[in-house]
Amino acid sequence: MIFKSIDAHLQGPLRTDVRSREAILALLPRLSGKLEQSTDPTSSRTLLSCIDHLSERYGRQDKSLVAQAGRAVAGTSALGSNDERLRIMSLLCLASFVEILREEIIPLIPQILHQSHDYLRVSMEPQTPNAQLHNAVYTFMLAVIDHIPFVFSDADLEITLQLSHVSAHAGLGPEADDTRKESLVLLAQKIEPRVCFTAIERSLMGALRKGYHVSITLLNSLAVQAHLECRQCWSTFRRFRMRLSGVQNPWSHEIRTSSSAYS
């Protein structure tokens, strides 16, 4: 009950005086500790909501406390929970932590990305689809790509593309499609074009099995980005386009047509 009151208080008017802010920030380690010890999903959700609101509003004043909270949120009582609502809340909270902490959250990223990919697979199970979990995963990945793209490894990118091929045909609704496309466009803007080309090539068989929508979205974004950035990148794109056009598949014409505007 007390934590619900704290959460309601945190959503009230923003405290601007130093003493009040320090008092509120002092709650964060206590909330993080309670979350780590919690075994009840309902209590965990309340604690997580407190942590999220507190960190979003006051966390930039002491990032070390937010980093400590990040470890709690990424733990077994929140992100690692079997409760799907708690997983979704944890991913959204961690997405905001990425924006607050930037490089300071890097030690947690490999674990969170691995778990995120697992949850993305689960969210697209035909028998138990979960669009909210799907979108929360992409929201977290968007935050990583936007603020600390250099931590996105080649393997992370390849897995993301493979799962995005599945997502494109999962039928989870317009919001899910928009979130995935936004991620792909941002990938093209933030990650080295040659790295993206390599990941597309490695996931090509998955594209041929699942469809071409993801590859086309990323290739179109890369075409624009490469054309804007440098002639050498654009040359790389054209060579890759020619290589794909030689594959016996139903979408090589679309690749040629979609990129003709930038030739």
C-alpha positions in Angstrom: 0.0 0.0 0.0 2.8 2.4 0.9 4.5 1.9 -2.5 1.2 2.7 -4.3 1.1 6.0 -2.4 4.7 6.7 -3.3 4.0 6.0 -7.0 1.0 8.3 -6.9 3.1 11.0 -5.2 5.9 10.6 -7.8 3.3 11.3 -10.6 2.4 14.6 -9.0 4.0 18.0 -9.5 7.7 18.0 -10.1 9.7 19.0 -7.1 12.3 21.6 -7.9 13.9 22.4 -4.5 17.2 20.5 -3.8 16.2 19.1 -0.5 13.0 17.5 -1.8 14.8 16.0 -4.8 17.5 14.5 -2.6 14.8 13.0 -0.4 13.0 11.5 -3.3 16.3 10.1 -4.9 17.1 8.5 -1.5 14.1 6.2 -2.1 15.6 4.7 -5.2 18.1 2.2 -3.6 15.3 1.1 -1.2 12.9 0.5 -4.0 15.5 -1.3 -6.0 16.3 -3.6 -3.1 12.6 -4.3 -2.5 12.2 -5.2 -6.2 15.2 -7.6 -6.1 13.7 -9.4 -3.1 10.1 -9.4 -4.3 8.4 -12.7 -5.3 4.9 -11.3 -5.8 4.3 -10.0 -9.4 1.7 -7.5 -8.2 4.1 -6.0 -5.7 6.9 -6.1 -8.3 4.8 -4.2 -10.8 4.1 -1.4 -8.2 7.7 -1.2 -7.2 8.8 -1.1 -10.9 6.3 1.7 -11.6 7.8 3.7 -8.7 11.3 3.1 -10.0 10.3 4.1 -13.5 8.6 7.3 -12.5 11.3 8.3 -10.0 14.1 7.7 -12.5 12.4 9.4 -15.4 11.7 12.6 -13.4 14.8 12.8 -11.1 17.3 10.2 -12.2 19.6 12.5 -14.1 20.5 14.1 -10.8 22.3 10.9 -9.7 22.9 8.4 -12.5 24.7 6.0 -10.2 21.4 5.3 -8.4 19.7 4.7 -11.7 22.4 2.3 -12.8 21.9 0.4 -9.5 18.1 0.4 -10.2 18.9 -0.9 -13.8 20.5 -4.0 -12.3 17.4 -4.7 -10.3 15.1 -4.2 -13.2 17.2 -6.5 -15.4 17.1 -9.2 -12.7 14.9 -12.2 -12.1 12.2 -10.3 -10.2 11.4 -8.0 -13.1 12.7 -8.6 -16.6 13.4 -12.3 -15.8 9.9 -12.8 -14.3 7.4 -15.2 -15.8 4.8 -12.5 -15.5 4.3 -11.0 -19.0 3.0 -7.6 -17.8 6.1 -7.3 -15.6 8.3 -8.2 -18.6 6.7 -5.5 -20.7 7.0 -2.9 -18.0 10.6 -3.8 -17.4 11.5 -3.4 -21.1 9.9 0.0 -21.3 11.6 1.1 -18.0 15.0 -0.1 -19.3 14.4 1.8 -22.6 14.1 5.0 -20.6 17.2 4.0 -18.6 19.2 3.7 -21.8 18.2 7.3 -22.6 19.2 8.5 -19.1 22.4 6.4 -18.6 23.8 6.1 -22.1 27.3 4.5 -21.8 26.7 3.7 -18.1 24.2 1.0 -18.9 26.5 -0.8 -21.3 27.5 -3.6 -18.9 23.8 -4.7 -18.8 23.1 -4.5 -22.5 24.3 -8.0 -23.7 22.1 -9.8 -21.1 19.1 -7.6 -21.7 19.4 -7.9 -25.5 19.7 -11.7 -25.3 16.6 -11.8 -23.1 14.8 -9.4 -25.4 15.4 -11.6 -28.4 14.0 -14.5 -26.5 10.9 -12.5 -25.6 10.5 -11.4 -29.2 10.4 -15.0 -30.3 7.8 -15.8 -27.5 5.6 -12.8 -28.5 5.3 -14.2 -32.1 4.2 -17.7 -31.1 1.1 -18.5 -33.3 -0.8 -20.0 -30.4 0.0 -17.1 -27.9 0.8 -13.9 -29.8 1.5 -10.9 -27.6 1.7 -7.6 -29.5 2.5 -5.6 -26.4 5.5 -7.7 -25.5 6.6 -7.5 -29.2 6.4 -3.7 -29.2 8.1 -3.4 -25.9 11.1 -5.3 -27.2 11.4 -3.1 -30.3 11.0 0.0 -28.1 14.0 -1.1 -26.0 16.0 -1.9 -29.1 15.1 1.5 -30.6 16.5 3.1 -27.5 19.8 1.2 -27.8 20.2 1.8 -31.5 19.4 5.5 -31.0 21.6 6.3 -28.0 24.4 3.7 -27.9 24.4 2.0 -31.4 28.0 0.9 -31.1 27.0 -1.8 -28.6 24.8 -3.5 -31.2 27.1 -6.3 -32.3 27.1 -8.0 -35.7 25.4 -11.1 -34.1 22.8 -8.8 -32.4 22.0 -7.2 -35.8 21.8 -10.6 -37.6 19.4 -12.0 -34.9 17.3 -8.8 -35.0 16.9 -9.1 -38.8 16.0 -12.8 -38.6 13.4 -12.1 -36.0 12.1 -9.1 -38.0 11.5 -11.4 -40.9 9.2 -13.4 -38.7 7.6 -10.3 -37.2 6.7 -9.0 -40.7 4.4 -12.0 -41.1 3.2 -12.5 -37.6 0.1 -10.4 -38.1 0.4 -8.5 -34.8 -1.2 -5.3 -36.1 -0.3 -1.9 -37.5 1.4 -0.7 -34.3 3.7 -3.7 -34.4 4.5 -3.2 -38.0 5.2 0.5 -37.4 7.5 -0.2 -34.5 9.5 -2.7 -36.5 9.9 -0.4 -39.5 11.0 2.4 -37.3 13.7 0.2 -35.8 14.9 -0.8 -39.3 15.0 2.8 -40.5 17.0 3.8 -37.4 19.4 0.9 -37.9 20.2 2.2 -41.4 20.8 5.7 -39.9 22.9 4.7 -36.9 24.9 1.6 -38.0 27.7 1.3 -40.5 26.1 0.6 -43.9 28.6 -2.2 -44.7 27.7 -3.9 -41.4 24.0 -3.8 -42.4 24.7 -5.2 -45.8 26.5 -8.1 -44.3 23.7 -8.8 -41.8 21.1 -8.7 -44.7 23.2 -11.1 -46.7 23.5 -13.5 -43.8 19.8 -13.4 -43.1 19.0 -13.8 -46.8 17.7 -17.3 -46.6 15.4 -16.3 -43.8 14.1 -13.5 -46.0 13.4 -15.9 -48.9 11.5 -18.3 -46.6 9.5 -15.6 -44.7 9.2 -12.9 -47.4 11.0 -9.8 -48.5 9.4 -6.9 -46.6 12.1 -6.5 -43.9 15.0 -6.6 -46.4 13.2 -4.1 -48.7 12.6 -1.7 -45.8 16.2 -1.9 -44.6 17.6 -1.7 -48.1 15.5 1.4 -49.0 16.7 3.1 -45.8 20.2 2.2 -46.5 19.9 3.5 -50.1 18.9 6.9 -48.8 21.5 6.9 -46.0 24.4 5.7 -48.2 23.5 8.3 -50.9 23.5 11.1 -48.3 26.6 10.0 -46.5 29.3 9.3 -49.1 29.9 8.1 -52.7 31.9 5.1 -51.4 28.9 3.9 -49.3 26.6 4.3 -52.3 28.9 2.3 -54.4 28.8 -0.5 -51.8 25.0 -0.4 -51.9 24.9 -0.7 -55.7 27.3 -3.7 -55.7 25.1 -5.4 -53.1 22.0 -4.6 -55.0 23.4 -6.2 -58.1 24.5 -9.3 -56.2 20.9 -9.7 -54.8 19.4 -9.1 -58.2 21.1 -12.2 -59.4 19.4 -14.5 -56.9 16.4 -16.4 -58.1 13.7 -14.8 -56.0 10.4 -12.9 -56.5 11.6 -9.6 -55.2 14.8 -8.8 -57.1 12.8 -6.5 -59.4 11.5 -4.6 -56.4 15.0 -4.0 -55.1 16.1 -2.5 -58.5 12.9 -0.4 -58.7 13.0 0.8 -55.1 16.6 2.1 -55.4 16.3 3.7 -58.9 15.4 7.0 -57.5 18.9 7.3 -55.9 20.9 6.1 -58.9 
